[in-house]
Amino acid sequence: MDVFIAEDSALMRERLESLLAEVPDVAVIGHAVDESGAIERIDALLPDVVILDLNLQSGSGIDVLKSVKARHTAIKVAVLTNHADEVYRSRCMSAGADYFFDKTLQFMEIGAVLKELAAMRQPGEKNGSQ
C-alpha cells in the first residue's frame, strides 16, 4: 500500500516514516511541505493513502483534502493535526476525510489504521481499481 505524507515539519515526517516502516506492506512513496506540491505529487503518484497535516508551509491542508477527494475518491485521507478541535474535525470530515487524528494524543493510531487497511487489500490491488 502506497502512502504519501503532506507535512511541513521534517521531524514529524521522520517520525511518521519510522512508524510506517514497521507496518507490513506499507511504503511511503513521497511527501510535500505545501499545498501546491502536495496536490501535484498526489495527482502524479496516486497513492492509496494520504497522511495530511492541516498546517502546511503555504496553502491549506483542507484545500489539499478537497482537491484529492474531488479528483481521486478512492484515495483514503487521514488528517493528522495539532488542531484537533471539533470545528476542524467537522470541517475535515465534511470535506471527505476518512480519518482524523490528534497528533498529540493519537499519533500511534496511524500505524494501526494503515496496518488494517493494508490487510484488507486484495493482492495486486492498486488505487483506483476499487
Protein Blocks (a to p, Z undefined) as FASTA:
>chain_A
ZZddddfbfklmmmmmmmmmmpghiacfbdcfbfklmmmmmmmnopabdcddfbdfbdcf
klmmmmmmmmmmmbccddddfblcfklmmmmmmnopabdcdfklmmmmmmmmmmmmmmmp
cghiaghiZZ
